[in-house]
Amino acid sequence: MKRKKCLALFSGGLDSMLAIRLISDQNIAVHALNIDIGFGGDKDKFELMKRRAAMAGASFEVINMRSKYLQDVLFSPKFGYGKQFNPCIDCHGFMFRTVISMLEHYGADFVISGEVVGQRPMSQRNDAMVHVKNLALDSNDIVLRPLCAKLLKPTKPEREGWVDREKLLGLNGRGRSPQLALAKEFGFEDYESPAGGCLYTMESFSNRIRDFIKFDKEMSEDDLQSLRYGRHLRLPNGAKMIIGRDESDNLALEALNLEKMNSINFDLIGAHSFISKDANDDDLVLGARLALTYTKCEKGVKHTATIGQKELEIEPFESKNAAAEFFIK
């Protein structure tokens, strides 16, 4: 009989690794897919995911779905948001739907994930999993969750005998002891510790999204990415400003195509700052002074700021505290 193959939704975390190992140990080929909606990581993080997938017994690939996610999910979730700007149920449904649509392309038979019933309060309740199944268009019942399968109805891979249900688990809740014990049994030493969740569940990031769409309904992929980096400010007359925190932020922001913003340039070492192209003169002067204050400038001395086609002669503020009232928190 031809060897079965599955696609794994892979976050790079321990649960994903364990799910892959439980299935690959049953002589099933596993190809792990990380659905990149914009916050999965950079090149180094993806290389780390690749090593972890291989450790668990799978090949690995990143699928860029950033634009599609922004267009179809983020601002119009059928099942709404969690406490912050997190459309978890719709997000999970989107990822499963994406992977299911790729089964034929990869010659795979079913899909697995590392989900555990009750682990995530919004997306991994029993009723939420039903919604995810419907959003995923899983009419053939081919999504299998190896870590909690024994708590759920048998899926097609189990009913057809492709997978031995007795070798799957029945984990439940937010505790991590069983996963850690299994990681030790499998010899996994390099795995990601449990974290607080994705950026969309974080208040500060959600506030940045809310502020952005209050002033601009047309968010691009690069606009969304920019919310990850630097200090974000909203100036008195509505201009948006970003000030890099460190060299890493500077490089990340410079790499983005921020079509709606101008760079604030000085012949000085320091934070790289950006301001809305449509900023009025008052916000422009204020933004330039704030940007200058975050450089290695001499206090009390005028410096030249170049912003687009304009040049401004300005002095820095005495303290960085001058920016505090404008931060988007």
C-alpha positions in Angstrom: 0.0 0.0 0.0 1.2 3.5 -0.9 2.7 5.3 2.1 0.3 8.0 3.4 1.3 11.6 3.7 -0.1 14.5 5.7 0.4 18.3 5.9 1.0 19.7 9.4 0.1 23.2 10.5 3.4 24.1 12.1 4.0 27.0 14.5 7.4 25.9 15.6 6.2 25.3 19.1 6.4 22.1 21.2 2.8 21.0 20.6 3.4 21.1 16.8 6.5 19.1 17.2 4.8 16.4 19.3 1.9 16.1 16.9 4.3 15.6 14.0 6.3 12.9 16.0 3.2 11.0 16.9 2.2 10.8 13.3 5.6 10.3 11.7 6.2 7.4 14.1 3.3 5.7 12.4 5.2 5.6 9.1 3.4 8.6 7.7 5.3 11.2 5.7 4.8 14.7 7.2 5.3 18.0 5.5 5.1 20.9 7.9 3.7 24.2 6.7 4.1 27.5 8.5 1.3 29.8 7.3 3.0 33.2 7.5 0.3 35.9 8.2 3.0 38.4 9.0 4.2 37.6 12.4 5.7 34.2 12.2 9.3 35.4 12.2 12.3 36.3 10.0 14.8 34.2 8.1 16.6 33.1 11.3 13.3 32.1 12.9 12.2 30.1 9.9 15.6 28.3 9.8 15.0 27.4 13.5 11.5 26.1 12.6 13.0 24.0 9.8 15.4 22.4 12.3 12.7 21.7 14.8 10.4 20.2 12.1 13.2 17.9 11.0 13.9 16.9 14.6 10.2 15.8 14.9 10.3 14.0 11.6 9.0 16.4 8.9 10.1 18.4 6.0 9.3 22.2 6.2 8.1 25.1 4.2 6.8 28.6 4.8 3.7 29.7 2.9 3.3 33.5 2.6 -0.4 34.4 3.1 0.1 37.9 4.5 -1.9 39.9 1.9 -4.7 37.3 1.8 -5.0 37.3 5.6 -5.1 41.1 5.7 -7.7 41.2 3.0 -10.0 38.3 4.1 -9.7 37.9 7.8 -8.2 40.7 10.0 -10.9 43.4 9.5 -14.0 41.2 8.9 -13.9 38.1 11.1 -17.2 36.2 11.1 -16.8 35.2 14.8 -15.4 38.5 16.0 -12.4 39.3 18.2 -11.1 38.2 21.5 -10.2 40.6 24.3 -7.9 42.4 21.9 -7.6 42.5 18.1 -7.4 38.8 17.8 -9.8 37.0 15.4 -8.7 33.6 16.6 -11.5 31.4 15.3 -11.5 33.0 11.9 -7.6 32.9 11.9 -7.5 29.2 12.6 -10.2 28.5 10.0 -8.2 30.5 7.4 -5.1 28.5 8.1 -6.8 25.1 7.9 -8.6 26.2 4.8 -5.3 27.2 3.2 -3.6 23.9 4.0 -6.6 21.8 3.0 -6.6 23.5 -0.4 -2.9 22.4 -0.8 -3.5 18.7 -0.2 -3.7 17.8 -3.9 -0.7 19.9 -4.8 1.5 18.0 -2.3 -0.1 14.6 -2.9 -1.1 14.5 0.8 -4.1 12.8 2.4 -5.0 14.7 5.5 -4.0 17.6 7.8 -2.7 17.6 11.4 -2.1 20.3 14.0 -0.8 20.5 17.6 -4.0 21.9 19.1 -5.2 20.7 22.5 -8.8 21.0 23.6 -9.1 23.8 26.2 -5.6 25.1 25.8 -6.6 28.4 24.2 -9.7 30.1 25.6 -11.0 31.4 22.3 -10.1 29.0 19.5 -9.6 25.6 21.2 -12.9 25.1 22.9 -15.0 22.3 21.6 -17.6 24.6 20.1 -14.9 26.8 18.6 -13.4 23.8 16.9 -16.7 23.2 15.2 -16.7 26.7 13.9 -13.1 26.3 12.7 -14.1 23.1 10.9 -16.9 24.9 9.1 -14.6 27.8 8.2 -12.0 25.5 7.0 -14.4 23.8 4.6 -13.4 20.4 6.1 -16.4 18.6 4.6 -14.3 15.4 4.2 -13.4 15.3 8.0 -9.6 15.2 7.3 -8.3 17.5 10.1 -6.7 15.4 12.8 -5.4 16.7 16.2 -3.1 14.0 17.5 -2.6 15.5 21.0 -6.3 15.5 21.9 -7.8 13.1 19.3 -9.2 10.7 21.9 -11.4 13.5 23.2 -12.9 14.1 19.8 -14.9 12.1 17.3 -12.7 9.9 15.1 -11.7 11.6 11.8 -11.4 10.0 8.4 -7.7 9.2 8.8 -8.6 7.2 12.0 -11.8 5.6 10.6 -10.0 4.5 7.4 -7.1 3.0 9.4 -4.5 5.4 8.0 -3.7 6.3 11.6 -3.9 4.1 14.7 -6.2 6.1 17.1 -4.8 4.1 20.0 -1.4 5.7 19.6 -2.9 9.2 19.8 -3.5 11.2 23.0 -6.4 12.7 24.9 -4.8 15.8 26.4 -7.0 18.6 27.7 -6.5 22.0 29.3 -3.7 24.5 29.7 -1.3 22.3 31.7 2.0 21.5 30.1 3.3 18.6 32.2 2.3 15.8 29.7 3.9 17.7 26.8 7.1 18.2 28.7 7.3 14.6 29.7 6.7 13.5 26.1 9.4 15.9 24.9 11.8 14.3 27.3 10.8 10.8 26.1 11.3 11.8 22.4 14.6 13.5 23.2 13.5 17.0 22.2 15.9 19.5 23.8 15.4 22.4 21.5 11.8 23.6 21.6 10.0 26.9 22.2 8.7 27.6 25.7 5.0 28.5 26.0 4.5 32.2 25.3 1.6 34.6 25.8 0.2 34.2 22.3 0.4 36.1 19.0 0.8 39.8 18.6 -2.9 40.2 18.0 -3.7 39.2 21.6 -1.4 41.9 23.0 -3.0 45.2 24.1 -0.2 47.5 22.9 -0.2 46.0 19.4 -4.0 46.0 19.2 -4.0 49.7 20.2 -1.6 50.4 17.3 -4.0 48.8 14.9 -7.0 50.6 16.3 -5.2 53.9 16.1 -4.1 53.3 12.5 -7.5 52.5 11.1 -9.1 55.4 13.0 -7.1 57.7 10.7 -6.5 55.5 7.7 -8.9 52.7 6.5 -6.4 51.5 3.8 -3.8 49.4 5.6 -1.2 47.7 3.4 0.9 44.7 4.3 3.9 47.0 5.0 1.8 49.3 7.1 0.8 46.4 9.3 4.4 45.2 9.5 5.5 48.6 10.6 3.4 48.3 13.7 5.8 45.7 15.0 8.7 48.1 15.3 9.7 51.2 17.1 7.8 53.8 19.2 4.5 54.9 17.6 3.1 58.4 18.1 0.1 60.3 17.1 0.8 64.0 16.9 -1.8 66.8 17.8 -2.9 67.4 14.2 -3.2 63.8 13.3 0.2 63.0 11.8 1.6 59.5 12.5 5.2 59.2 13.6 7.5 56.2 14.2 10.8 56.4 16.1 13.1 53.4 16.0 14.1 51.9 19.3 17.5 50.4 18.3 19.5 49.4 15.2 17.4 46.3 14.6 14.2 48.5 14.5 15.9 51.0 12.2 16.9 48.3 9.7 13.4 46.7 9.8 11.6 50.0 9.2 14.0 51.0 6.5 13.4 47.7 4.7 9.6 48.3 4.5 7.9 50.2 1.7 6.2 52.9 3.8 4.6 54.8 1.0 2.5 57.1 3.3 5.5 58.3 5.3 8.6 60.3 4.9 11.9 59.6 6.6 13.2 62.3 8.9 16.9 62.6 8.2 19.8 64.1 10.1 23.5 64.0 9.6 23.7 62.4 13.1 23.8 59.0 14.7 20.6 57.8 16.4 17.1 56.5 16.0 15.6 56.5 12.5 12.2 58.3 12.5 9.3 58.6 10.0 6.4 60.9 9.8 3.2 61.1 7.7 3.7 62.6 4.2 0.5 64.7 4.8 1.6 66.1 8.1 0.9 69.8 8.5 3.6 72.3 9.3 3.0 72.2 13.1 3.2 68.4 13.3 6.2 68.4 10.9 8.2 70.8 13.2 7.1 68.9 16.3 7.9 65.5 14.8 11.3 66.7 13.6 12.2 68.0 17.1 11.1 64.7 18.7 13.1 62.8 16.2 16.2 65.0 16.8 15.8 64.4 20.5 16.3 60.7 20.0 19.6 61.2 18.2 23.1 61.8 19.6 22.7 65.6 19.1 24.0 68.5 21.1 21.3 70.1 23.2 20.6 73.7 22.6 22.1 73.7 19.1 20.1 73.9 15.9 20.3 71.0 13.4 19.0 70.5 9.9 16.2 68.0 9.4 15.5 66.8 5.9 12.0 65.5 5.4 11.0 64.8 1.8 11.7 68.0 -0.1 11.7 70.2 3.0 14.6 71.3 5.3 13.9 72.5 8.8 16.4 74.2 11.2 15.3 73.0 14.7 16.5 72.4 18.2 15.9 69.2 20.2 13.8 69.1 23.3 15.6 69.0 26.6 14.3 65.5 27.4 12.8 62.5 25.6 9.9 62.9 28.0 8.5 65.5 25.6 7.3 62.5 23.4 5.5 60.7 26.2 2.1 62.3 25.7 2.0 61.3 22.1 2.8 57.6 22.4 0.2 55.1 21.3 0.2 52.8 24.3 
